[in-house]
Structures are given as structure tokens and as C-alpha cells.
Amino acid sequence: MTTRPRGAPVAAASTAIIILSLASGPVHAETLADAIALAYASNPTLQAQRATLRALDETWVQARSGFRPTISGSVTASYSETRVPALVGNSESNSGRAVLSLNQPIYTGGRVGAAVAAARGDIFAGREALRRVEAQILGSVIQSYMDVRRDQEALRVQSENVAVLQRQLEESRARFDVGEITRTDVAQSEARLAASVALRQSAQAQLAVSRAGYAAVVGQEAGELAPPPSLDPLIPDTIDGALNIAEKDNAQIRGAQFTEEAGRARVAGARAERLPSISLQASLGESGIAQPLHTNTYTRSVSGAAVVTIPLFAGGITSSRIRAAIERNNVDRISVEITRRSVIQSLTQAWSSLIAARANIISTEQQVKSARLAAEGVHQEQQVGLRTTLDVLNAEQELRSAQLSQISANHDAYVAAATVLSQMGHLTADLLPATPRYDAKANFNKLRMTWGWVPWEEPIALVDSARIPQSHEKVPVLRRTPAK
């Protein structure tokens, strides 16, 4: 298996950044970098995914609150009246009570630590989901950009074909008037022109469809689109190199790995239900007669306790929860391999499409060159009577067909290259150095010391999480068997 130097992807990415930042068409034309930057900043699907991740960040705060104290207060006022029919008078009483309670967990057996680790794993998986959506949006931008350019070029070819066939029809009519050709030749020219006009109308309709798709994903109508920069510097030399990068950087694989790590933390949390927990509890209470209110006669009570809770028997529910968590984690572990195989399949298909499209570009270039020479020769031979009108029409049709094939081949090669980059995990906004990028970590970092944080929760968390598997942003790379 061919291996690339470790620095090669970095160098390729740097080259692509330079290309995307400097490459541009005419001054009035929109560039692919412009389209990607606009979609990255305004696409509603991408914005919704970012909001979803910010909501997911809150689960870490919610889990972390298990290390923090809880304080509650209650105020009770009561009145009672007792009437005895056989006696004279009634018995009345009232009372008031105010209680302030505090509970501080010291050790939860790892329950809270497991919940925090699981939330962290879910957040890392959510970040990978955002990366996946970003790649999908950027891929859609590239697809729609190339669709519009393809259809613009196709419309240009069809318009040229109509103009050529219009001239051919005028020439045929002139030659018919002087008796050089028959009415059949004129009818053939008329038929080809009518068919060409229909094809031009279809090309206009297809361009309108592609423009609508471009506007939907980018957020504005497509103008004159400049030629896109080459993506070849980002593509590895071999499919093995692409697969190795994908197994390390693909957002789907990394997301599945983080989900599996979160599942392992939940297994540890289920097992922690068997362990004892320790907490400190304190309360302050005042009680007395509510009416008339004389607080100086109120009774004050203060209590404090260290409570150790030891689970002894839960009817088997704890063991059942442990088994269920283990099986769910098994599903997560299997899903990593399922995702890996799916990515390998998709990347292999995209790579094959890229290789085929590149080969088609070479073939269609030669086809266009030869068809153009043939059309010019047939025109000249017609002037001396060696070719018929039908020969000229056929030669023109073959030339237009070759030009359309060349346009499609260039479109398919570029889209396939973008798909390869997407499956590798390298189709990101990092390709646009001048574009402000959304920092998925910034919101999470702001939540680390929000309202409710207490300084002593850190040592409590350290002890409670000692036996809990932690999620890390750098996950193990799955090793793939080298191709033979």
C-alpha cells in the first residue's frame, strides 16, 4: 500500500487555501469561494444545526449540577379549629414554620461523573454532526455551482447550434433557389433547426431549475459564475491514502466513535447505582404562633448530618439497567464498524467516479477536437459537391454532442472530487481563510463557569469521576487492512 508523508495533507490543504483565496474569474463574476462563504454564513440548515449543538452543550451543565449544592426553602402557615358539641367554646390554634435546607453531594458512587462523561461524549458527537452538515452544505454549494455552470455552457452550445443551423437553412434555401439542391435538403435543414430550437428551450428550462437550486442553498440568485479552482491539490495520489485519511477525519466515523464512548460512560453510570453515596445535609428552621406574630418567641432548630446511602436490594432493576446499558453500548460499538464500512463504500464509489470522469475529460477533449475538424472538412467538401446537406447536418450534430459530453465530464469530475473530499472529512470552511468560522467550542467554554458554579465542585468531580471512562476529542483510529 502506498503511503503519503504525514505532512502531505497539510501541504495540500495549504495549497488549496491559496488557490481558493486567489483564484477568481472576471471582475463581475461570482466565484465558488463567494458562494461557499455566503452559504456558510446564512444557510438555514447549517444555522439550525449550530443551534442544536448549543442546546446539546447545556446537557453538560445539567449533568454537572449533580456536583453542586441544592438549597430549598419552605414557609408553612396553618390554622386549626376544634368544636366539641357537649362543651362550651371552641379550641383554635395557628402556627407558622420556615425551613431552609441544604444538600451537598460529596460522593455519588460515580453516578454524576458518568452522566457528565456521557454528556461530554454526546457533545463531541454533536460537533461531528455539525461538521457533517457543514460538509453536506458545502457539497451542495459545489454541486449547484457546477450545475449552473454546466447548464450555462450547455445553453451556450445549444444557442450556437441554433445559429449555425439557421445559417445552414438560409444557405440551403439559396442553393435550392438556383437549383443546386432539392427540396429534400431544405426540409432536412428545417427539421434539424426545429429540433435544435426545442433543445435550446429545454436547456433554458434546465438552467432555470439549476439556478433555483443554487438560490436555495446559497441564498441568492446565480449571476455569471467564474471557473472554479482546481481541487486536485487536496486529493491524495491513491485511494489507499484517501481511505486512511477518511478513517481518521471523517465526521461520521468520529461521531460514531464518540457516541460509543458516551455509551461506555452510561454503562459505568448504571454500575454506579450499586455503590454507596455520601452527602452533607443541613437545615435551619423557625416555628411558632403565626397570629399574633411574635418572632422573639419562635423556636429555632438547626441540624446537620453526613448521610451515607448504601443500596442493598432493588428487586433486580439495577442489574437489568446494567445489562440494557451494555447492550446499547454494543449497538454503538457495532455502529462504528457499520459507519466505517459505509464511508469506505461511499469513498470508493466517489473515487471511481472521479477516475472515470478524469478519463472522460481526456476522451471528450479529443472527441471535440476531431469533431470540429470533421465539421469544417465536411463544410468545405460540400462547397465542391463532395458532401450532401445531410452530411453537414450530421457533422454539426456530432460536434455539439461532443461539446456537451465535454461539459458534462468536467462537471462530473469536479463534483466527484468534492465528494471525495467530503468523505475524507476535508470539505470544510477551512478552505476559505478569509471567512469567519463558527467556533463550536466557544459556546461550551462559556458554560464552564456559569450561574451555579461553586469552587469546591472540581475536587468532588475529580473523585467522583475517577472510575469513569472519559471522552476525548482525539479518538483511536480504526485500522484498515491494507489492500492487496
C-alpha positions, 0 to 999 in steps of 0.5 A, spaced: 500 500 500 502 506 498 503 511 503 503 519 503 508 523 508 504 525 514 505 532 512 502 531 505 495 533 507 497 539 510 501 541 504 495 540 500 490 543 504 495 549 504 495 549 497 488 549 496 487 555 501 491 559 496 488 557 490 481 558 493 483 565 496 486 567 489 483 564 484 477 568 481 474 569 474 472 576 471 471 582 475 463 581 475 463 574 476 461 570 482 466 565 484 465 558 488 469 561 494 463 567 494 458 562 494 461 557 499 462 563 504 455 566 503 452 559 504 456 558 510 454 564 513 446 564 512 444 557 510 438 555 514 440 548 515 447 549 517 444 555 522 439 550 525 444 545 526 449 550 530 443 551 534 442 544 536 449 543 538 448 549 543 442 546 546 446 539 546 452 543 550 447 545 556 446 537 557 453 538 560 451 543 565 445 539 567 449 533 568 454 537 572 449 540 577 449 533 580 456 536 583 453 542 586 449 544 592 441 544 592 438 549 597 430 549 598 426 553 602 419 552 605 414 557 609 408 553 612 402 557 615 396 553 618 390 554 622 386 549 626 379 549 629 376 544 634 368 544 636 366 539 641 358 539 641 357 537 649 362 543 651 362 550 651 367 554 646 371 552 641 379 550 641 383 554 635 390 554 634 395 557 628 402 556 627 407 558 622 414 554 620 420 556 615 425 551 613 431 552 609 435 546 607 441 544 604 444 538 600 451 537 598 453 531 594 460 529 596 460 522 593 455 519 588 458 512 587 460 515 580 453 516 578 454 524 576 461 523 573 458 518 568 452 522 566 457 528 565 462 523 561 456 521 557 454 528 556 461 530 554 461 524 549 454 526 546 457 533 545 463 531 541 458 527 537 454 533 536 460 537 533 461 531 528 454 532 526 455 539 525 461 538 521 457 533 517 452 538 515 457 543 514 460 538 509 453 536 506 452 544 505 458 545 502 457 539 497 451 542 495 454 549 494 459 545 489 454 541 486 449 547 484 455 551 482 457 546 477 450 545 475 449 552 473 455 552 470 454 546 466 447 548 464 450 555 462 455 552 457 450 547 455 445 553 453 451 556 450 452 550 445 445 549 444 444 557 442 450 556 437 447 550 434 441 554 433 445 559 429 449 555 425 443 551 423 439 557 421 445 559 417 445 552 414 437 553 412 438 560 409 444 557 405 440 551 403 434 555 401 439 559 396 442 553 393 435 550 392 433 557 389 438 556 383 437 549 383 443 546 386 439 542 391 432 539 392 427 540 396 429 534 400 435 538 403 431 544 405 426 540 409 432 536 412 435 543 414 428 545 417 427 539 421 434 539 424 433 547 426 426 545 429 429 540 433 435 544 435 430 550 437 426 545 442 433 543 445 435 550 446 428 551 450 429 545 454 436 547 456 433 554 458 428 550 462 434 546 465 438 552 467 432 555 470 431 549 475 439 549 476 439 556 478 433 555 483 437 550 486 443 554 487 438 560 490 436 555 495 442 553 498 446 559 497 441 564 498 441 568 492 440 568 485 446 565 480 449 571 476 455 569 471 459 564 475 467 564 474 471 557 473 472 554 479 479 552 482 482 546 481 481 541 487 486 536 485 491 539 490 487 536 496 486 529 493 491 524 495 495 520 489 491 513 491 485 511 494 489 507 499 491 514 502 484 517 501 481 511 505 486 512 511 485 519 511 477 518 511 478 513 517 481 518 521 477 525 519 471 523 517 465 526 521 461 520 521 466 515 523 468 520 529 461 521 531 460 514 531 466 513 535 464 518 540 457 516 541 460 509 543 464 512 548 458 516 551 455 509 551 461 506 555 460 512 560 452 510 561 454 503 562 459 505 568 453 510 570 448 504 571 454 500 575 454 506 579 447 505 582 450 499 586 455 503 590 454 507 596 453 515 596 455 520 601 452 527 602 452 533 607 445 535 609 443 541 613 437 545 615 435 551 619 428 552 621 423 557 625 416 555 628 411 558 632 404 562 633 403 565 626 397 570 629 399 574 633 406 574 630 411 574 635 418 572 632 422 573 639 418 567 641 419 562 635 423 556 636 429 555 632 432 548 630 438 547 626 441 540 624 446 537 620 448 530 618 453 526 613 448 521 610 451 515 607 446 511 602 448 504 601 443 500 596 442 493 598 436 490 594 432 493 588 428 487 586 433 486 580 432 493 576 439 495 577 442 489 574 437 489 568 439 497 567 446 494 567 445 489 562 440 494 557 446 499 558 451 494 555 447 492 550 446 499 547 453 500 548 454 494 543 449 497 538 454 503 538 460 499 538 457 495 532 455 502 529 462 504 528 464 498 524 457 499 520 459 507 519 466 505 517 464 500 512 459 505 509 464 511 508 469 506 505 463 504 500 461 511 499 469 513 498 470 508 493 464 509 489 466 517 489 473 515 487 471 511 481 467 516 479 472 521 479 477 516 475 472 515 470 470 522 469 478 524 469 478 519 463 472 522 460 475 529 460 481 526 456 476 522 451 471 528 450 477 533 449 479 529 443 472 527 441 471 535 440 477 536 437 476 531 431 469 533 431 470 540 429 475 538 424 470 533 421 465 539 421 469 544 417 472 538 412 465 536 411 463 544 410 468 545 405 467 538 401 460 540 400 462 547 397 465 542 391 459 537 391 463 532 395 458 532 401 450 532 401 446 537 406 445 531 410 452 530 411 453 537 414 447 536 418 450 530 421 457 533 422 454 539 426 450 534 430 456 530 432 460 536 434 455 539 439 454 532 442 461 532 443 461 539 446 456 537 451 459 530 453 465 535 454 461 539 459 458 534 462 465 530 464 468 536 467 462 537 471 462 530 473 469 530 475 469 536 479 463 534 483 466 527 484 472 530 487 468 534 492 465 528 494 471 525 495 473 530 499 467 530 503 468 523 505 475 524 507 472 529 512 476 535 508 470 539 505 470 544 510 470 552 511 477 551 512 478 552 505 476 559 505 481 563 510 478 569 509 471 567 512 469 567 519 468 560 522 463 558 527 467 556 533 463 550 536 467 550 542 466 557 544 459 556 546 461 550 551 467 554 554 462 559 556 458 554 560 464 552 564 463 557 569 456 559 569 450 561 574 451 555 579 458 554 579 461 553 586 469 552 587 469 546 591 465 542 585 472 540 581 475 536 587 468 532 588 468 531 580 475 529 580 473 523 585 467 522 583 469 521 576 475 517 577 472 510 575 469 513 569 471 512 562 472 519 559 471 522 552 476 525 548 476 529 542 482 525 539 479 518 538 483 511 536 483 510 529 480 504 526 485 500 522 484 498 515 487 492 512 491 494 507 489 492 500 492 487 496 
